[in-house]
Amino acid sequence: MTVQPAVLAVVAAVGLDWLIGDPLWLPHPVVVMGWWIQTLRARLEPWAGDRALRLRLAGVLITLLLISGTGLIGWWVERLPQQLPYLGWPLLVIALASALAGRSLQQSVMAVLEVLPSRGATGLEPARERLGRIVGRDVQQLDEAGILRACAETASENGVDGIFAPLAWMAAGCLLWSLNSAAPGPLALAWAFKASSTLDSMLGYREGRLRWLGTAGARLDDALTWLPCRLVMLTLPLVSRPWRQWPSLVRAAERDGRKDPSPNAGRSEAIYAHCAGVRLGGRNRYGRGWVDKPVLAANQPPADGDAVNRILQLNLRLQALWILILVVLAQ
């Protein structure tokens, strides 16, 4: 299998994602991943109890089983085009599209904006309810300004996690295929990344037993997102501002983003903040506690509906640039 058909499959998957998103009637692989995480946790956590070492070992085992199992299933689906071309290629494109969240991210963020009081809605409860489905922070006490900031931050951070990190691993899979057609390809790597991201979202909390049980998954997710995050930092200015501003934007994002405890989340939000011209970061409530996040692009105005839309548009532009680069490199 040559790299060109693989790249065409990735391009088709990006188009399919933007065309249909994640329809509710179609079973999503992340739901299956989540079920396996819950099942493995239910089996291993009672054995580990409150012992930190056993909890860490259980977390490593859950991570190994989920990542290897998901990658192997993706590798099997990648073999289908060789055996059943007319069925295998459409299935591969659909499976690749399931690893991307471009349309679903835009729809979920816009759904929050549509029910804000500034758009004619009565009260903040509908917006809080919809926002609570896509962010981890406590949304019950947020005013409209806080809701808008949360929308801008999730559009930027999840732009990296939900669009560009999977796309980067698909590109890496295309490269592996060009070197060895029997190697894991774009789907195997993209699904393995989605498995690590799902692990982090379900177990990556620093509280209770998860402080140890979720360590392996969280560290792996940090590692797999590290390079895609930096690639976004280097390329987002190219589709947002005059190219002569590229050095200053990248330096500013690194300066602000490195203050965040996460090696990726702060930088992801920081490059969007500087490129979209919006102030992000600040105090958030998670559960019972407050977390002070670093302020990003402090000299810019706070988030409003226009800023959120600019960030969503940047996701579209950058995805188009990445696809163009991938196609050119495949020639």
C-alpha positions as CSV (number, residue, x, y, z in Angstrom):
1,M,0.0,0.0,0.0
2,T,1.4,3.4,-1.0
3,V,1.2,6.5,1.0
4,Q,-1.0,8.3,-1.5
5,P,-4.2,6.2,-0.9
6,A,-3.6,6.5,2.8
7,V,-3.4,10.3,2.6
8,L,-6.5,10.4,0.4
9,A,-8.3,8.3,3.1
10,V,-7.2,10.9,5.7
11,V,-8.4,13.8,3.6
12,A,-11.7,12.0,3.0
13,A,-12.1,11.4,6.7
14,V,-11.6,15.1,7.5
15,G,-14.3,15.9,5.0
16,L,-16.6,13.3,6.4
17,D,-16.1,14.6,9.9
18,W,-17.1,18.1,8.9
19,L,-20.0,16.8,6.9
20,I,-21.7,14.6,9.5
21,G,-19.7,15.0,12.7
22,D,-20.6,12.4,15.3
23,P,-24.2,11.3,14.6
24,L,-26.0,9.9,17.6
25,W,-27.2,6.8,15.7
26,L,-23.7,5.7,14.9
27,P,-21.8,3.9,17.8
28,H,-18.7,5.8,18.6
29,P,-15.3,4.1,19.4
30,V,-14.7,6.4,22.3
31,V,-17.9,5.1,24.0
32,V,-16.5,1.6,23.6
33,M,-13.1,2.7,25.0
34,G,-14.9,4.3,28.0
35,W,-16.8,1.1,28.6
36,W,-13.5,-0.9,28.7
37,I,-11.9,1.6,31.0
38,Q,-14.8,1.3,33.5
39,T,-14.7,-2.5,33.2
40,L,-11.0,-2.8,33.8
41,R,-11.1,-0.4,36.6
42,A,-14.0,-2.3,38.3
43,R,-11.8,-5.5,38.1
44,L,-8.5,-4.0,39.2
45,E,-9.3,-1.3,41.7
46,P,-10.7,-3.7,44.4
47,W,-7.5,-5.7,44.1
48,A,-5.4,-2.5,44.6
49,G,-7.4,-1.1,47.4
50,D,-5.8,2.1,48.8
51,R,-2.2,0.9,48.2
52,A,-0.4,3.4,46.0
53,L,1.9,0.9,44.4
54,R,-0.8,-1.5,43.4
55,L,-3.0,1.4,42.1
56,R,-0.1,2.5,40.0
57,L,0.4,-1.0,38.7
58,A,-3.3,-1.3,38.0
59,G,-3.2,2.0,36.1
60,V,-0.3,0.8,34.0
61,L,-2.1,-2.5,33.2
62,I,-5.3,-0.6,32.2
63,T,-3.2,1.7,30.0
64,L,-1.3,-1.2,28.3
65,L,-4.4,-3.2,27.7
66,L,-6.5,-0.4,26.3
67,I,-3.8,1.1,24.1
68,S,-2.6,-2.2,22.7
69,G,-6.1,-3.5,22.1
70,T,-7.3,-0.3,20.4
71,G,-4.2,-0.1,18.3
72,L,-4.6,-3.8,17.2
73,I,-8.2,-3.3,16.2
74,G,-7.2,-0.2,14.2
75,W,-4.5,-2.2,12.6
76,W,-7.0,-5.0,11.6
77,V,-9.4,-2.4,10.1
78,E,-6.4,-1.0,8.1
79,R,-5.9,-4.5,6.5
80,L,-9.4,-4.6,5.1
81,P,-8.7,-2.4,2.0
82,Q,-6.2,-4.9,0.9
83,Q,-8.7,-7.8,1.2
84,L,-12.0,-6.1,0.4
85,P,-11.2,-2.9,-1.4
86,Y,-14.8,-1.8,-2.1
87,L,-15.8,-2.3,1.5
88,G,-12.5,-1.8,3.3
89,W,-11.8,1.7,2.1
90,P,-15.2,3.2,3.1
91,L,-14.9,1.5,6.5
92,L,-11.4,2.9,7.0
93,V,-12.5,6.4,6.1
94,I,-15.4,6.2,8.5
95,A,-13.2,4.8,11.3
96,L,-10.6,7.6,10.7
97,A,-13.4,10.3,10.8
98,S,-14.5,8.9,14.2
99,A,-11.1,9.9,15.6
100,L,-11.7,13.6,14.7
101,A,-13.9,16.0,16.5
102,G,-14.0,19.1,14.3
103,R,-17.7,19.4,13.6
104,S,-18.8,18.1,17.0
105,L,-16.5,20.6,18.8
106,Q,-17.9,23.5,16.8
107,Q,-21.5,22.4,17.2
108,S,-21.2,21.9,21.0
109,V,-19.6,25.3,21.5
110,M,-22.1,27.1,19.2
111,A,-24.9,25.4,21.1
112,V,-23.8,27.1,24.3
113,L,-23.5,30.5,22.6
114,E,-27.0,30.2,21.1
115,V,-28.7,30.1,24.5
116,L,-26.9,33.0,26.2
117,P,-28.9,36.0,27.4
118,S,-27.1,38.2,25.0
119,R,-28.6,36.1,22.2
120,G,-32.1,36.6,23.6
121,A,-32.3,33.6,26.0
122,T,-33.9,34.0,29.5
123,G,-31.5,33.1,32.2
124,L,-28.1,31.3,32.2
125,E,-29.3,27.8,33.1
126,P,-29.6,26.5,29.5
127,A,-26.1,27.7,28.7
128,R,-24.6,26.3,31.9
129,E,-26.3,22.9,31.2
130,R,-24.9,22.7,27.7
131,L,-21.5,24.0,28.8
132,G,-21.3,21.3,31.5
133,R,-21.4,18.6,28.9
134,I,-18.1,19.7,27.3
135,V,-15.9,21.2,30.2
136,G,-14.7,19.7,33.4
137,R,-15.0,22.8,35.5
138,D,-17.9,23.7,37.8
139,V,-20.3,25.8,35.7
140,Q,-23.1,26.4,38.2
141,Q,-21.8,29.8,39.4
142,L,-20.5,31.1,36.1
143,D,-21.9,34.4,34.8
144,E,-22.1,35.1,31.0
145,A,-18.5,36.3,30.9
146,G,-17.3,33.1,32.6
147,I,-19.3,31.0,30.2
148,L,-17.8,32.8,27.2
149,R,-14.3,32.3,28.6
150,A,-14.9,28.6,29.1
151,C,-16.2,28.3,25.5
152,A,-13.1,30.0,24.2
153,E,-10.8,27.9,26.3
154,T,-12.4,24.6,25.4
155,A,-12.5,25.6,21.7
156,S,-8.7,26.1,21.8
157,E,-7.6,23.3,24.1
158,N,-9.9,20.7,22.5
159,G,-8.9,22.0,19.1
160,V,-5.5,20.4,19.8
161,D,-6.8,17.3,21.6
162,G,-9.8,16.6,19.3
163,I,-8.5,17.7,15.9
164,F,-4.8,18.3,15.5
165,A,-3.3,15.6,17.7
166,P,-5.3,12.8,16.0
167,L,-4.5,14.4,12.6
168,A,-0.8,14.5,13.5
169,W,-0.9,10.8,14.4
170,M,-2.7,9.9,11.2
171,A,0.1,11.7,9.3
172,A,2.7,9.7,11.2
173,G,0.8,6.5,10.3
174,C,0.9,7.5,6.6
175,L,4.6,7.9,6.9
176,L,5.0,4.5,8.6
177,W,2.9,2.9,5.7
178,S,5.2,4.5,3.2
179,L,8.2,2.8,4.9
180,N,6.4,-0.6,5.5
181,S,2.9,-1.4,4.4
182,A,2.6,-4.0,7.2
183,A,3.3,-1.4,9.9
184,P,0.6,0.3,12.0
185,G,-1.0,3.0,9.9
186,P,-3.1,6.2,10.4
187,L,-6.0,4.5,12.1
188,A,-4.0,2.4,14.5
189,L,-2.1,5.4,15.7
190,A,-5.1,7.8,15.8
191,W,-7.2,5.3,17.8
192,A,-4.3,4.6,20.2
193,F,-4.1,8.4,20.8
194,K,-7.9,8.6,21.3
195,A,-7.6,5.8,23.8
196,S,-4.9,7.6,25.8
197,S,-7.0,10.8,25.7
198,T,-10.1,9.0,26.9
199,L,-8.0,7.4,29.7
200,D,-6.8,10.9,30.8
201,S,-10.4,12.4,30.7
202,M,-11.8,9.5,32.8
203,L,-8.9,8.7,35.2
204,G,-6.5,11.6,35.0
205,Y,-7.7,13.4,38.2
206,R,-5.4,14.2,41.2
207,E,-7.9,13.1,43.9
208,G,-8.5,10.0,45.8
209,R,-7.3,6.7,44.3
210,L,-7.1,8.3,40.9
211,R,-4.1,10.2,42.0
212,W,-2.2,6.9,41.4
213,L,-4.6,4.9,39.2
214,G,-4.7,7.6,36.5
215,T,-1.0,8.4,36.5
216,A,0.0,6.2,33.6
217,G,-2.8,7.3,31.3
218,A,-2.3,10.9,32.1
219,R,1.5,10.7,31.5
220,L,1.0,8.9,28.2
221,D,-1.6,11.4,27.0
222,D,0.9,14.2,27.8
223,A,3.6,12.5,25.8
224,L,1.4,11.8,22.8
225,T,0.1,15.3,22.7
226,W,3.5,17.0,23.2
227,L,4.6,17.2,19.6
228,P,1.1,17.9,18.0
229,C,0.7,20.8,20.5
230,R,4.1,22.3,19.5
231,L,3.2,21.9,15.8
232,V,0.0,23.9,16.4
233,M,2.0,26.6,18.2
234,L,4.3,26.8,15.1
235,T,1.6,26.8,12.4
236,L,-1.4,28.6,13.9
237,P,0.2,32.0,13.5
238,L,0.5,31.3,9.7
239,V,-3.3,31.3,9.3
240,S,-4.1,34.1,11.7
241,R,-1.7,37.0,11.5
242,P,0.8,38.5,9.0
243,W,3.8,36.1,8.8
244,R,6.2,38.7,10.1
245,Q,4.5,38.4,13.5
246,W,5.2,34.6,13.7
247,P,8.3,34.9,16.0
248,S,6.6,37.2,18.5
249,L,3.4,35.2,18.7
250,V,5.2,31.9,19.3
251,R,7.5,33.4,21.9
252,A,4.5,35.0,23.7
253,A,2.6,31.7,23.7
254,E,5.5,29.8,25.1
255,R,6.1,32.5,27.8
256,D,2.5,32.4,28.9
257,G,1.8,28.7,28.4
258,R,4.7,27.3,30.2
259,K,3.4,28.7,33.5
260,D,0.6,26.1,33.4
261,P,1.3,22.8,35.2
262,S,0.2,20.9,32.1
263,P,3.0,20.6,29.5
264,N,0.4,21.0,26.7
265,A,-2.9,22.6,27.8
266,G,-1.5,26.0,28.7
267,R,0.5,26.3,25.5
268,S,-2.6,25.2,23.4
269,E,-4.7,27.9,24.9
270,A,-1.9,30.5,24.8
271,I,-1.2,30.3,21.1
272,Y,-5.0,30.6,20.4
273,A,-5.3,33.5,22.8
274,H,-2.5,35.5,21.1
275,C,-3.6,34.6,17.6
276,A,-7.3,35.3,18.2
277,G,-6.6,38.4,20.3
278,V,-8.4,37.3,23.4
279,R,-7.5,37.1,27.1
280,L,-7.9,33.6,28.6
281,G,-7.0,31.9,31.8
282,G,-7.8,32.8,35.4
283,R,-9.6,31.2,38.3
284,N,-11.7,28.0,37.8
285,R,-13.6,25.9,40.2
286,Y,-13.2,22.1,39.9
287,G,-15.4,20.1,42.3
288,R,-14.8,21.6,45.8
289,G,-11.6,23.5,45.0
290,W,-10.4,26.5,43.1
291,V,-7.6,26.4,40.6
292,D,-5.8,29.6,39.5
293,K,-4.7,29.1,35.9
294,P,-2.1,31.5,34.4
295,V,-3.6,34.5,32.5
296,L,-2.9,34.2,28.8
297,A,-2.5,37.3,26.5
298,A,-3.2,39.6,29.4
299,N,-3.1,42.7,27.3
300,Q,-6.1,41.5,25.1
301,P,-9.8,42.0,25.8
302,P,-11.8,39.2,27.5
303,A,-13.7,36.5,25.6
304,D,-16.9,37.4,23.9
305,G,-18.9,35.7,21.2
306,D,-16.8,37.1,18.4
307,A,-13.6,35.8,20.0
308,V,-15.1,32.3,20.3
309,N,-16.1,32.4,16.7
310,R,-12.6,33.5,15.7
311,I,-11.1,30.6,17.5
312,L,-13.5,28.2,15.8
313,Q,-12.6,29.7,12.4
314,L,-8.9,29.3,13.2
315,N,-9.5,25.6,13.7
316,L,-11.0,25.4,10.2
317,R,-8.1,27.4,8.6
318,L,-5.4,25.4,10.4
319,Q,-7.0,22.1,9.5
320,A,-7.0,23.1,5.8
321,L,-3.3,24.1,6.1
322,W,-2.4,20.8,7.6
323,I,-4.2,18.9,5.0
324,L,-2.5,20.9,2.3
325,I,0.9,20.2,3.8
326,L,0.1,16.5,4.1
327,V,-1.0,16.2,0.5
328,V,2.1,18.2,-0.8
329,L,4.5,16.0,1.3
330,A,2.8,12.8,-0.1
331,Q,3.7,13.7,-3.7
